Structures are given as structure tokens and as C-alpha cells.
Amino acid sequence: MASLTLKTNINRLVGEITIPGDKSISHRSVMFGSIAYGETRVTNFLPGDDCLSTISCFRKLGVTIEESDNGLRIIGKGFEGLTEPDEVLDVGNSGTTIRLLMGILAGIPYFSSLVGDESIGKRPMTRVTIPLTNMGAKIDGRKNGAFTPLSIRGTRLSPINYQLPVASAQVKSALLLAGLQADGESTIIEPAETRDHTERMIRMFGGEIRKDNQMITVKGGQKLKAATIHVPGDISSAAFFLVAGAIIPESEVILKNVGLNPTRTGIIEVMKQMGADLQIVQKDDNSFEPFGDLIIKTSELKGTVVEGDLIPKLIDEIPIIALLATQAEGKTIIRDAEELKVKETNRIDSVVHELRKLGARIEATEDGMIIYGKSRLHGGTVSSQGDHRIGMMLAIAALLSDGEICLEKTEAISVSYPNFFTHLNSLIR
Ligand code: S3P
């Protein structure tokens, strides 16, 4: 377990960083490259631990994946080119890996077993195992198939018409991946729009998919063709520097190459609502995933309400939005976010517990939190609790603190942002 004494009480943040590849898109580039026919090339792939777990699982399924500097070459032979794994598939800390992978494994005629780390062992899997079982897959696991370790035996799949009980891109994507293998057309209905990277990838790989409001339809038996994918920067990683730039005095930070898919830009909406001096420049809307550069300057912030259909568009950014709210005048309410309880940690509890240690005025509610600003933050010993986004949020909180801060379990950060501290240190003046 690694711990680190963090930089505190800094004067300003100035400079430019290029945000590393998007985690969600990097996972999907490996999966689609593996199930398509031909050679897929991926640039700006995120070499974070989660995405490396995805590569390792697909290698065990017989796919050739070569890694080079910042890129991948994947030799796909279709769903039918996947082979039965000799070993257990270990997804590490990655919910996206296990849930999307199950959608693929549901339709191939082999037996696989899936394990992950302690956090994965607590995350609910019935949201994918129930609909995949309805399509025909044979799935079992701990607590009647609700938790890892899981086993899955794929089969010929029947199509599904399914209303998602929770707004989850992972569940939607698992069902679309299974739907691509089913005998007929499957329709998935979302309660609120979630990230649409899987839909965009299906089109990028030459497949067809229809979207009518929150109803998505895909036909089984389509053959996908290899593609060249450039992964844009991860807005969920950029979010830490957007907030840092807004709350540290006399700062100006330029963030290059940030993915601006409208299903992910809730953080920009909320920051603008709170009064942030945030500009989008050089936006490119023509690529399969839009991206651009962002400039953030020190801002006068006010509290706000974050709720409803906006929540899935910023679900991973709520820990850092909570920190932002500690530095805004007045009250911020975050609600309709009970999904936070089933992330890498229970993020309602972990955010509230850790920020309180530093003097923030923050309360947990049933479906979110209430934060009162502005708070002066002081020193202490905090922990990522093994959750990458909690670790990075605390490292940004430390910049404002007037006392020494020790962060425990820093190793979690490499799940999504291996060079986070190098980027942070390069901006500190
Ligand atoms: C993801 C979807 C979201 C998100 C996760 C990545 C994806 O999870 O929190 O970090 O890549 O599809 P849910 O589908 O559980 O909301």
C-alpha cells in the first residue's frame, strides 16, 4: 500500500497538459477490434490498469493484441474467432471490462470464469446477468449469480426487448454486444440517456444501429469490419484539472485533446452553472467522437443543484464536483445519484468521509450529498479507499489545504490516470 505526502497550499496552477485517452473508449476499442474482422489500429489508447485488464482478458480469448508506444494493433477474427480461455479471466478493478465482456461471452459457445478484485466482488452483476440469462446464456456465481466469481457458458442467443431498470451504459453496452450475436433484432430502452460510445463504435466498425430517443435497436448476425480509432482525451480525467484551475488562485490551465461527447459533458454544464470561467476552443465535431481544448481560469463560484437526467452525463465526476462545491458560495445539492453507492467504492460515503477529515462541510443523503461552501481545508491523513477518482479528488483538495496531507492507497490512481502526478506537478507554480 503506497502513501504520499501531497503538495499543499500552492500559489497557482499554470500551463498546458494533454489529457490521456478516454477509459470507456479505450476498453471498447479493444473489444470491438477483437470481434471485428481484420486489423484494427488504435492510437492514444489509455494504458491504465483497467484497460490493461481488458487487453489481458481478450488475449486469453485468443486475440492477438500488440502494444506499441501509445497504440495498439489488434487482429480480429470476428466473434467466431474467439476461443475458450484456458485460464480464469481477471478483470481487476474494472466494472466496464466485466460487464461488457459478459455481453460478448454470452453468445460464444464456451465456458469462462470471471474474477476481479475486492471492489469488483461487491459490485452488483444481476443488472447484466438477468437480461443475458433471458437471452439464453447460462450464468452462475456467488449469491445466485449476483457477484463474482462468475461463470458463463455462452450459447445461441434470442433477441431481447428490454427496458433498463437503471441508467447504465455498461448494461446497455453488454446487451448491445449480446444483441449483435442474437437471432434477430434487439431493442434496449434507457430511462435516461447514458454515454453512447458503444453505439458510435458499432457504426465506426461498419455496423448498423438505430436510435430513436432513448430506444436503441441492433440487428444480430452483423459482421463488423476493422477500423482505425483515435481515442480522444478522457473528460473524466480532465475534470480534476478543470476543478483545480477553477479553485486555485491566479490559475490558468489549458487542457488539450478532451473528448466532448455530449453524453459526457455534464461537468462542463455544471461548472458553467456555478459561474466557472471555462472556455471550449478548437472543437472538432467531425470525428467519430467530438473533442476539443478547454481553458479554465480561477473562478468565483456559487452553489447549485445537480440532479435528474444530468446525473448519467457526469456520474464519474461527482467526487470532484463535491470538492468544487466546497469552494463555492452557498449550498450545493447533488441528488438522484444513488448509483454512486455501487461504484469502485460507495462514493457517497467515501467522498463525505474523506472530505470531512479535511474540514469540508458535507452531508450524505440517500441519493447524493449536500455541500456547504466555502470551507477552508486543513491537513490530515486521507485515503483513496482504493478508488482512483477519490484519490485524485483528494490530491486536488490538498492543493488548497494549509496543513500537511498524507494520502494513503495512491496506487489506485493508475486505474485511469497513470501519469496524474506528473501532470499535476508540471502545473504547480
Ligand atoms: C462506463 C459507464 C458508467 C461509468 C463507468 C464507465 C462505461 O458506469 O460510471 O466509469 O464505460 O460504460 P455505469 O454503466 O455503471 O453507470
Boltz pocket constraint, residues with backbone or C-beta under 6 A from the ligand:
constraints:
  - pocket:
      binder: B
      contacts: [[A, 23], [A, 24], [A, 25], [A, 96], [A, 167], [A, 168], [A, 169], [A, 170], [A, 171], [A, 173], [A, 195], [A, 315], [A, 316], [A, 339]]
      max_distance: 6.0
